[in-house]
Amino acid sequence: MLTGKRIILGITGSIAAYKAAEIVRRLRSLNAEVWVVMTRGGTEFITPLTLQTLSGHTVYTETFALQEGSKITHINLIKDADLFLIAPATANIIGKFAAGIGDDLLTTMALAARCPVIIAPAMDSDMYDNPILQNNIAQLKETGCRFIETEEGELASGLVGKGRLANIEVIISTVIDLLVVKKDMAGEVVLVTAGPTREYLDPVRFISNRSSGKMGYAIAASAKERGAEVILISGPTTLQKPAKSEGIELINVVTASEMREEALKNLKRATIVIMAAAVSDYRPVDISPGKIKKSGGNVSLDLTETPDILTEIGMDKGNRIVVGFAAETENLESNAMLKLKRKNLDIIVANDVLDPDAGFEVDTNVVTIIDKNNEVTPLPRMSKKEVSYRILDKIAKIANLKRTYSRA
Ligand code: PMT
C-alpha cells in the first residue's frame, strides 16, 4: 500500500517511544521506506540500534553529522520525504516547533519540512490539558500540521486521563489516509470551471479579474487522481495545460457566454459540477469593432449582466452534486450561505479574497466549506491542492449519502 513512499519518523523522549518500534514495523510491512530521527530524550527510552534494525537505515540523532559528500543530513533527508511523522511527540517538541526553534536534528527537520507533517502527542494528562500546549497545537494546526488525538487511559505517571499515544492502528490508518490516493471518484464525471472570463469592449480591451485558474486546475487534477472522468472548462490562464494523456478533457473559452455554452453542453454527462471560475458578472452592452479612440474627455461604459451559469445549472440539477465558490470581501459565511440557497447548491466554498493567503493568484487558500444542511467547516490556510482534496472529501460524503438514500 505504501510502496515508494518515503516516511521520516521522529521519536522524542516519552515513555511511549518504545511503541515506535511497532510503528516502524507496520510501516515497513506496508512497503514504506522509513528513516528514523531521534531526539536525545528519545534515545533514553529506546535504542537507535533497535530502530536501525527494524527500519533498515541509519538512525539519525545529530544535526551536523555529514552524509554522502557534504550535504547536511536534515536537508537531505527531508527534501525527498513524502511524510514526516512525529510519534510520540512530547510537549517540549510541540512547543519548540510552534515557536520556530530548531535546536536539534528533529526540530530542524520539522522546520525544513515541505511535506505533510503528522504529530501524535504523548504525555502526562496535566501537561496535555495545559492551555499553553493546547495553544501550541492550535497554532501548528493553523499551519497545516495534522494531529492524532491522544487516548484516555492509565498513564505512566499513575494518573488516569488524556495523553496516551494514540492506538498504533489509528496512527497507521492516518498515514495511509494521507498518502494513499483514494479512488472514490471512480465512475463520476466531474465538470470543473476555472480561471477568469474576458468581456471585450473592443478588439484589444476587456473587463476581467485576477483569477489565475490555480484553484480550478487543482480540483481537476485531484478529481482525476481520485478516478473521475474530468471535463475542465477554462478561461484564459497562463497555467500549464493538462496534457491529453493526463485524461483531463480541456475546453478553452474566453467569455462568460462561451463558458455558459460549454458548461450547458457538457452538463448532461456530468454527475458532479464544481464552479471555481471567476465569471465576470458584467459585460459591455456593445463591442466596438475597432479600437476605441481617445476622445479627450471621460468615457462611460454601458454594462449588462452576464448569464449566471451556476444558477442555471442549479435549476436543472437533477441528481447531480453542484458546488459553487463564493469570493467574498465581507460577511463571508452569511453571504456564502445566501448564494448556496439562491443557486440551489449542495456545497459552497467560501474564500475571503482580501486575505493575502487566500483567493486569487496565490498558491494557498483559506476556505470555509458550507453544505446545504448548514454544516460549516472552516479550514486553515493550506495549498490549493489540499483544499481541492478537502472539497472532494466532502463531495464524496454527500454523494454516498445521496445514492444510499435514493437506492433505499
Ligand atoms: O483562479 P485562482 O487564482 O486560483 O483563484 C481562485 C478563485 C478566487 C477564483 C476561486 O477560489 C473562487 O472564489 N472562485 C469563484 C469566484 C466568483 O466568481 O465568485 P462569486 O461569489 O462572484 O460567484 C459565485 C459562484 O457563481 C461561483 O461559483 C461562480 O463561478 C458562479 N458564477 C458567477 C457569476 C456568473 N455570471 N456565473 C456563475 O456561474
Residues whose N, C-alpha, C, O or C-beta is under 5 A from the ligand:
A	BS01	PMT	G195 R210 S211 S212 G213 K214 M215 M275 A276 A277 A278 V279 S280 D281 T306 P307 D308 I309 L310 G324 F325 A326 A327 N351 G359 F360 E361 V362
